[in-house]
Amino acid sequence: MFLDPILRRKKKADTGEDSGRPFRRVAALDALPADGTPVQVPVLADLTDAWNREPNQPVGAVYLRKVGDQVECFNAICPHAGCFVAYSVDRKLFQCPCHTSSFQLDGTRILPSPSPRDMDDLKVDDSKLKEGEVWVQFVNYYPGHEEREAKP
């Protein structure tokens, strides 16, 4: 009982994350093409289980797209069944290889579509853009539902 790793963990309230998910650095702003072409980048985080801490582990991926002086960010997971969405350079759209869901560059569904909603957009920290970095509030959502529900 004295060595129980659960007792050693900090509660969310102790880490300051109870007000929302943390922003994570995913890319340098100058790594994004100025013409608005989406770029897929991994999202890395430190993972901790009962006894181990693994720094910089992939927890997902996002598509980043420069639009003027702003950056759009979409989760790379299809809202239909949870497959990874690919960007088609030739067709200039996102496509899911599993069940033919397609999305425009702004993440909206191309109908008819098996996807129940548009691609999941994620918050970008505008203050970090001014510093030349892209920080994203990464969230995975449950697939298959019309309404977005964040996974824990």
Buried (B, 14 or more C-beta within 10 A) or exposed (E): EEEEEEEEEEEEEEEEEEEEEEBBEBBEBEBBEEEBEBBBBBBBBEEEEEEEEEEEEEEBBBBBBBEEEEBBBBBBBBBBBBBBBBBEEEEEBBBBEBEEBBBEBEBEBBEEBBBBBBBBBBBBBEEBBEEEBBBBBBBBBEBBEEEBEEEE
